[in-house]
């Protein structure tokens, strides 16, 4: 007969295939069979909802988990934060992030990246950079995803100086900027065409294949520069 472990594995498999409804059916079936869900089971359900962008349902599972006298772990919180992030619920994501810390759980790189991404999606660039700084203060090592998301947050609000500062931080961390890194930084530079050309030179030196987004940024910057120069001549 299936036990809690088997159900947890099946729910997790459904989550990975973005079949959150099937995951819910399996969870309900396990409960009807009088099997007590454990933290692994609940985490698998939250993760399934995260993949299906069902942030409210994910938070509902967290509430149910506590009613069963279970404590969410880092994996549970990460999935819930990611669910909120994917749906643009940045305040909910940061609320969960804070609750996680109050519960004396140490956020890992996944936790921080999800929270930073939640801020990036709604243009909260200052909050995103604050989280990146807190990450380093907590001795959690940022990865390239962390830096790319932070640069994208700056891109949305044309914070080009901050974007360039983050690229410097990427290099200082002995990480290799990729096309996403440079593309977001180029777009953040906007009318700063000299900075754009400098970044493109770095792209070529790094032997990266520049994509359409990168060159679009270059073209926009050049067009703005030419237009500006034309106005001055008049």
C-alpha positions in Angstrom: 0.0 0.0 0.0 1.2 3.5 -0.7 2.6 5.3 2.3 3.5 8.9 3.0 6.9 8.7 1.3 5.4 7.3 -1.9 2.7 10.0 -2.0 5.3 12.7 -1.3 7.4 11.4 -4.3 4.3 11.3 -6.5 3.2 14.8 -5.6 6.8 16.0 -6.2 6.8 14.4 -9.6 3.5 16.1 -10.5 5.0 19.4 -9.4 8.0 19.1 -11.6 5.6 18.5 -14.6 3.6 21.5 -13.6 0.6 19.3 -12.8 -0.6 21.1 -9.7 -4.2 19.9 -9.9 -3.0 16.3 -10.0 -0.7 17.0 -7.0 -3.7 18.3 -5.1 -5.7 15.2 -5.9 -2.9 13.0 -4.6 -2.6 15.1 -1.5 -6.3 14.8 -0.8 -6.2 11.0 -1.5 -3.4 10.6 1.0 -5.4 12.5 3.6 -8.5 10.3 2.9 -6.3 7.2 3.4 -5.5 8.6 6.9 -1.9 9.1 6.1 -0.4 11.9 8.1 1.4 14.4 5.7 4.9 15.3 6.9 7.0 18.3 6.1 8.3 16.7 2.9 4.7 16.1 1.7 3.7 19.7 2.4 6.8 21.1 0.8 6.1 19.0 -2.3 2.5 20.5 -2.5 3.8 24.1 -2.0 6.4 23.4 -4.8 3.7 22.1 -7.1 1.7 25.3 -6.5 4.8 27.4 -7.1 5.3 25.7 -10.5 1.7 26.3 -11.3 1.9 30.0 -10.2 -0.8 29.4 -7.5 0.6 31.7 -4.8 -2.6 31.9 -2.8 -2.9 28.2 -2.6 0.8 27.9 -1.6 0.2 30.3 1.3 -2.9 28.2 2.2 -0.7 25.1 2.5 1.6 27.0 4.8 -1.3 27.8 7.1 -2.5 24.2 7.0 1.0 23.0 7.8 1.1 25.0 11.0 -2.3 23.8 12.0 -0.8 20.2 11.9 1.9 21.4 14.3 4.6 21.2 11.7 7.2 23.9 11.1 8.0 24.9 7.5 11.7 24.5 6.6 13.9 26.4 4.1 12.7 24.3 1.2 9.0 25.1 2.1 9.6 28.8 2.4 11.7 28.9 -0.8 8.9 27.4 -2.8 6.3 29.8 -1.3 8.5 32.8 -1.9 9.0 31.7 -5.5 5.3 31.2 -5.9 4.7 34.8 -4.8 7.6 36.1 -7.0 6.2 34.5 -10.1 2.9 36.2 -9.6 4.3 39.6 -8.9 3.4 39.5 -5.2 6.6 41.1 -4.0 5.2 42.2 -0.6 4.0 38.7 0.2 7.4 37.4 -0.9 9.2 39.7 1.4 6.8 39.0 4.2 7.6 35.3 3.9 11.3 36.1 3.8 11.0 38.0 7.0 8.9 35.3 8.7 11.5 32.8 7.7 14.2 34.7 9.5 11.9 35.2 12.6 11.6 31.4 12.6 15.4 31.2 13.0 15.8 29.7 9.5 18.8 30.9 7.5 17.8 32.0 4.0 20.0 30.5 1.3 20.9 31.7 -2.1 17.6 30.4 -3.5 15.7 32.4 -0.8 17.5 35.6 -1.6 17.3 35.2 -5.4 13.5 34.6 -5.2 13.0 37.6 -3.0 15.3 39.8 -5.2 13.5 38.6 -8.3 10.1 39.5 -6.7 11.3 43.0 -6.2 12.8 43.2 -9.8 9.5 42.3 -11.4 7.8 45.3 -9.9 10.6 47.8 -10.3 11.6 47.8 -6.6 15.3 48.3 -7.4 16.3 49.8 -4.1 14.8 46.9 -2.2 16.4 44.4 -4.6 19.9 46.0 -4.0 19.2 46.1 -0.3 18.6 42.4 -0.3 21.7 41.7 -2.3 23.7 43.7 0.3 22.0 41.8 3.2 22.9 38.5 1.4 26.6 39.3 1.5 26.4 40.5 5.1 24.8 37.1 6.0 27.7 35.3 4.4 25.5 33.8 1.7 27.5 33.8 -1.5 25.7 35.5 -4.4 25.7 33.6 -7.7 25.4 34.9 -11.3 21.6 34.6 -11.0 21.7 37.0 -8.0 23.7 39.6 -9.9 21.7 39.3 -13.1 18.4 39.8 -11.3 19.8 42.8 -9.5 21.0 44.3 -12.7 17.6 43.7 -14.3 16.0 45.5 -11.4 18.3 48.5 -12.2 17.4 48.2 -15.9 13.7 48.6 -15.3 14.3 51.9 -13.6 17.3 53.1 -15.7 19.7 53.0 -12.8 22.7 52.6 -15.1 25.3 53.6 -12.5 24.1 50.9 -10.1 24.0 48.4 -12.9 27.6 49.1 -13.9 28.6 48.8 -10.2 27.0 45.4 -10.1 29.0 44.3 -13.1 32.1 45.3 -11.3 31.0 43.2 -8.3 30.4 40.2 -10.6 34.0 40.4 -11.8 35.4 41.0 -8.3 33.5 37.8 -7.3 35.5 35.9 -9.9 32.3 35.2 -11.9 32.0 35.5 -15.6 29.2 37.9 -16.8 27.1 36.3 -19.5 24.9 37.7 -22.3 22.0 38.3 -19.8 24.3 40.3 -17.5 25.5 42.5 -20.3 22.1 42.8 -22.0 20.4 44.0 -18.9 23.3 46.5 -18.2 23.2 47.8 -21.7 19.5 48.4 -21.6 19.9 50.1 -18.2 22.3 52.5 -19.7 19.7 54.0 -22.0 21.1 57.2 -23.4 24.6 56.6 -22.0 25.9 55.5 -25.4 29.6 55.6 -24.4 28.8 53.2 -21.6 26.9 51.1 -24.0 29.9 50.8 -26.4 32.2 50.0 -23.5 29.9 47.2 -22.4 29.8 45.9 -26.0 33.6 45.9 -26.2 33.5 43.7 -23.0 31.0 41.4 -24.7 33.3 40.9 -27.7 36.4 40.5 -25.5 34.7 37.8 -23.5 33.8 36.1 -26.8 30.1 36.1 -26.0 27.5 35.8 -28.7 25.5 39.0 -28.4 21.8 38.4 -28.8 19.1 40.6 -30.3 18.3 42.2 -26.9 21.9 43.3 -26.5 22.1 44.9 -29.9 18.7 46.4 -29.5 20.0 48.3 -26.5 23.0 49.5 -28.5 20.8 50.7 -31.4 18.4 52.6 -29.0 21.3 54.3 -27.2 22.9 55.3 -30.5 19.6 56.6 -31.9 19.1 58.7 -28.8 22.7 60.0 -29.0 22.3 61.0 -32.7 19.0 62.6 -32.0 20.4 64.6 -29.1 23.4 65.7 -31.2 21.0 66.9 -33.9 19.0 69.0 -31.5 22.2 70.6 -30.2 23.4 71.5 -33.7 20.1 73.3 -34.3 
